[in-house]
Amino acid sequence: MPDTESQNASPEESASRGLVVHVAGPADGAGLAAALRSAVNAVAALAAGVPVEVVVQGPGVGLLATGSTLGGSISEALGQGIRIHACGNSLRSVELTPGQLLPGVRSVPAAIAYLATRQWEGWAYIRS
């Protein structure tokens, strides 16, 4: 179930193993859209209840902000139960705050630490 406001997320929120999709690099709408489609496809193909997350790092975090051209795709992914996280360090780099993210999109302090923690917990990692 998507959140109604931006907030920090911690890996401890879900002890079960899941799939984390990492999107890094330029503010490429096509790249983020492809990652969101992959995440939606994973939800459909994996066993029911397997958590799926998308973590966006780099200038692409700007695509998660209010007014994004990808708002519909992001809302669809959130509606499928996919958690979407923006790197807090990247947000600062593009001069955005977590409060400027689309409803339901969360922030994590540092994508690299979040991804490492998920892997240590046994989550599968996909670089998109």
C-alpha positions, 0 to 999 in steps of 0.5 A: 500500500503506498504512503500518502506523504514522503518520509524516510524509509529504513531497511528494517521496515521489512524483515522478509527478503525481496527484490531491490531494483537500483536506478542510477545515472542521468535524469533519463526518463526512459531508464526510470520508466523501464525500471518501473516496468521491470518492477511491475513485471517482477511483482506479477511474476514473483510469489505473492507477497514478495516485496519489490523496491526501486531505489533511485540514485543520481540526477534521476531523483528529479524524476520522482518530484511533484510534476514529473512526466513519469507521475502516472508510471510512478503511481501505477508502480506504487499501486502495485505495492512497489516501494520507491525510494529516492537517495537523500544525497542525490536529492540534495545534489539536485536541490530537492527536499523529500517534501517535494517528492510525489506522494508515496515516494520515500527518501533514504539517507544514502542509496549506497548504504540502503542497497548494501543493507538490503543485500546483507539482509538477503535481498536480490539486487538488480541494476537497471 
